[in-house]
Amino acid sequence: MSMTDPGPAAGTSRLASLFALVRRRPRETPIVPRTSIAASALIAVVAIMTFLASLTTGAVVLVRGAASDWQSDVSREVTIQVRPMAGRDLEVDVVRAVEIARSAPGVTAVRAQDKAESARLLEPWLGSGLSLDSLPVPRLIVIQVTPGRPPDFAALRARLAAEVPSASLDDHRGFSRRLRAMADTVVGIGLAILALVMAATVLSVVFATRGAMATNRPTVEVLHFIGAKDAYVAGQFMRHFLFLGLQGGAIGGGAAVLMFLVLGLIGGRLFGLGGSDAAALFGGVSLGIGGYMILLLQVALVGAVTAFTSRRVVAATLKAVS
Amino acid sequence: MVRFENVGLRYGLGPEVLRDLTFRIEPHSFQFLTGPSGAGKTSLLRLLFLSLRPTRGLITLFDHDVATLDKDSLAVLRRRIGIVFQDFRLLDHMTTYENVALPLRVLGREEETYRDEVEELLHWVGLGERMAALPPVLSGGEKQRAAIARAVIARPQLLLADEPTGNVDPNLAKRLLRLFIELNKSGTSVVIATHDIGLMDQYDARRLVLHEGRIHVYD
């Protein structure tokens, strides 16, 4: 049966009515009381969950950033190794290999390491002051390639094999693949932890909403008796939990942002990352603007998840009551 | 406005607490609903404000068969009914002003559009100085008047009051009755559930008497 609804919701979109419900009206007391022990407990739970989620997200952002840096470094450079071979002149082979490399499209620079550089590379293992003339030490040729438009490595490899049999091309693909796999694993684990934290948040909100509904049962009854629809009642609870979720999210997310900022500032000194191998590996603990934006978005997401979860729980409970 | 035909009500598998109720409430009418304690007055009021559905019979409210209405439609219908509960049911965390304005807020009206209306009504029921007070600090009589003000603020077509003078002194009871009579003169149908014979004797109106679950109408 169709009935006339004198309320303003008639004819307006669902989104507009939702907006009207959450819109700030400073002088109005919230219909669902904002302060209670349960509300404080939920804010604390959401804050802890958001803090953990932010730490995880931050770690994922750092690992992804570092892996991307490593990969771009690796993909910008390939090497040709020229080994000494009986019956062949190493110097001639190096010169020929450099010529072949230079002629390949996509190559921006080619530089053959001289004997002194080879000696420096071997120094940690063989010690200093050693003459390499008597040793069959291979020579390296470092090739810079255009990122995104690398040369045809198969063709280059085939040409080297044909003209300089003692040369072999290493495009670092295996290392790059292992690096990507490791980074993907870390990101996957991070996302799984995020999913668990979100699930725990949703469950906390479900229980908190049920508790709030039980506590505010007289309010719900009065709202019904004065003609409020279920959507209106659910909207009031959604508004209540949106504020709780945003408060908790801001506290937890804010603490995490603060922690990353402090680590970014003093991390190098604290963990000895500055200039060390670890710094080269992890690239420091600075999230960058993008990382902080993701953390802020996460706070908004936690608020939204809290609000919509409570709305669904209230709607389902009211439906069951009817 | 309201039509009951052979309406019966039972709770669960218990005996029928209301049996074969057949009566009408006409527009602009005034009636007392009375009967001994336990006769079913509150149950009948709950049927009238749609918080219960009958186990048998037909209830027509504002030309709608209530059995065919969905939940949202019932909510819309309830906006045309004002209810005064015996236990007031004011929301303790909201001021008297906010409690009285609640039906208008639920309708989605902006506060600027109803502030004067609510303040005027609060002055009329003698709560002009108590607008900012929270219900826990109001006296029984003040709560009663706040509950009545909340019930009538949206100008309902039907006003139901459950023992509205049960917690007030005779003078205030008289004033409240005058308030209900004024509302009735302005077009609202009024049903007052009471077992206060003194109150009923003050105004010559139709009486619906419940006895052992059956209704007897004295026009």
Interface residues (C-beta under 8 A of the other chain):
Chain A: M1 M3 T4 D5 P6 G7 P8 A9 A20 R25 R27 E28 T29 I31 P33 P218 T219 E221 V222 L223 H224 F225 I226 G227 A228 K229 D230 A231 Y232 S322
Chain B: F49 S51 H64 T68 L69 D70 K71 D72 S73 A75 V76 L77 R78 R79 I83 F85 R89 L91 H93 M94 T95 E98 L102 P103 R105 V106 L107 G108 R109 E111 R150 A154
